[in-house]
Amino acid sequence: MSSTPVLLDNAQTSARSEVLKDKILPAMLAGMLGLSLLYAAGFAETAQLHNAAHDGRHSASFPCH
């Protein structure tokens, strides 16, 4: 076995950047948005936000009373 480094050609490099751009980045952004919404609904203080998120809080096991 030789320890010669293998250089990636443009097709392999392009395929990896496509996976990042098309799959991983949108999934991370969707997860961040979901966690932000869950946090906002879980710890809302105003009556309107509390009433709007009340059922969602209980289904997500957030205590609210």
BAVORO-855855 format. One record per residue (C-alpha): residue number from 0; residue in one letter; x, y, z. Coordinates in Angstrom, 3 decimals, always signed. Each point is the difference from the previous one (the first is absolute). Example, Ala and Ser with C-alpha at 12.3 -4.5 7.8 and 13.67 -1.06 7.14 Angstrom:
<nodes>
resi:0	resn:A	X:+12.300	Y:-4.500	Z:+7.800
resi:1	resn:S	X:+1.370	Y:+3.440	Z:-0.660
</nodes>
This chain:
<nodes>
resi:0	resn:M	X:+0.000	Y:+0.000	Z:+0.000
resi:1	resn:S	X:+1.283	Y:+3.388	Z:-0.839
resi:2	resn:S	X:-0.756	Y:+3.128	Z:+1.929
resi:3	resn:T	X:-0.294	Y:+2.195	Z:-3.056
resi:4	resn:P	X:-2.704	Y:+2.656	Z:+0.401
resi:5	resn:V	X:-2.882	Y:-0.245	Z:-2.430
resi:6	resn:L	X:-1.164	Y:+3.264	Z:-1.451
resi:7	resn:L	X:-3.710	Y:+0.519	Z:-0.502
resi:8	resn:D	X:-1.068	Y:+0.974	Z:-3.453
resi:9	resn:N	X:-2.479	Y:+2.788	Z:-0.659
resi:10	resn:A	X:-2.964	Y:-2.407	Z:-0.315
resi:11	resn:Q	X:+0.534	Y:-1.440	Z:+3.493
resi:12	resn:T	X:+0.523	Y:+3.426	Z:+1.541
resi:13	resn:S	X:-3.061	Y:+1.346	Z:-1.768
resi:14	resn:A	X:-2.120	Y:-2.959	Z:+1.134
resi:15	resn:R	X:+0.978	Y:+0.578	Z:+3.625
resi:16	resn:S	X:-0.842	Y:+3.704	Z:-0.161
resi:17	resn:E	X:-3.343	Y:-0.861	Z:-1.631
resi:18	resn:V	X:-0.867	Y:-2.326	Z:+2.890
resi:19	resn:L	X:+0.854	Y:+2.744	Z:+2.474
resi:20	resn:K	X:-1.922	Y:+2.645	Z:-1.906
resi:21	resn:D	X:-3.038	Y:-2.090	Z:-0.909
resi:22	resn:K	X:-0.525	Y:-2.216	Z:+3.052
resi:23	resn:I	X:+1.979	Y:+0.827	Z:+3.096
resi:24	resn:L	X:-0.405	Y:+3.780	Z:+0.060
resi:25	resn:P	X:-3.821	Y:-0.013	Z:-0.438
resi:26	resn:A	X:-0.333	Y:-2.705	Z:+2.658
resi:27	resn:M	X:+2.077	Y:+2.025	Z:+2.452
resi:28	resn:L	X:-1.974	Y:+3.179	Z:-0.701
resi:29	resn:A	X:-3.315	Y:-1.843	Z:+0.421
resi:30	resn:G	X:+1.207	Y:-1.454	Z:+3.296
resi:31	resn:M	X:+1.086	Y:+3.405	Z:+1.261
resi:32	resn:L	X:-3.347	Y:+1.520	Z:-0.995
resi:33	resn:G	X:-1.881	Y:-2.817	Z:+1.710
resi:34	resn:L	X:+1.988	Y:+0.361	Z:+3.209
resi:35	resn:S	X:-0.533	Y:+3.769	Z:-0.050
resi:36	resn:L	X:-3.752	Y:-0.415	Z:-0.396
resi:37	resn:L	X:-0.110	Y:-2.637	Z:+2.709
resi:38	resn:Y	X:+1.943	Y:+2.258	Z:+2.355
resi:39	resn:A	X:-2.260	Y:+2.989	Z:-0.765
resi:40	resn:A	X:-3.151	Y:-2.068	Z:+0.541
resi:41	resn:G	X:+1.340	Y:-1.669	Z:+3.110
resi:42	resn:F	X:+1.031	Y:+3.118	Z:+1.847
resi:43	resn:A	X:-2.470	Y:+2.618	Z:-1.265
resi:44	resn:E	X:-1.180	Y:+2.382	Z:+2.709
resi:45	resn:T	X:-2.767	Y:+2.039	Z:-1.668
resi:46	resn:A	X:-3.604	Y:-1.203	Z:+0.062
resi:47	resn:Q	X:-0.414	Y:-0.043	Z:-3.792
resi:48	resn:L	X:+3.140	Y:-2.053	Z:-0.559
resi:49	resn:H	X:-0.903	Y:-2.273	Z:+2.889
resi:50	resn:N	X:-3.487	Y:-0.671	Z:-1.367
resi:51	resn:A	X:+1.292	Y:-0.504	Z:-3.563
resi:52	resn:A	X:+2.640	Y:-2.495	Z:+1.127
resi:53	resn:H	X:-1.943	Y:-1.668	Z:+2.813
resi:54	resn:D	X:-0.857	Y:-3.264	Z:-1.761
resi:55	resn:G	X:+3.454	Y:-0.192	Z:-1.526
resi:56	resn:R	X:+1.543	Y:+0.408	Z:+3.418
resi:57	resn:H	X:-1.931	Y:-2.894	Z:+1.438
resi:58	resn:S	X:+0.714	Y:-2.257	Z:-2.969
resi:59	resn:A	X:+3.730	Y:+0.797	Z:+0.340
resi:60	resn:S	X:-0.138	Y:-0.589	Z:+3.811
resi:61	resn:F	X:+0.767	Y:+3.604	Z:+0.945
resi:62	resn:P	X:-1.473	Y:+0.976	Z:+3.333
resi:63	resn:C	X:-1.990	Y:+3.178	Z:-0.247
resi:64	resn:H	X:-2.218	Y:+0.179	Z:+3.094
</nodes>
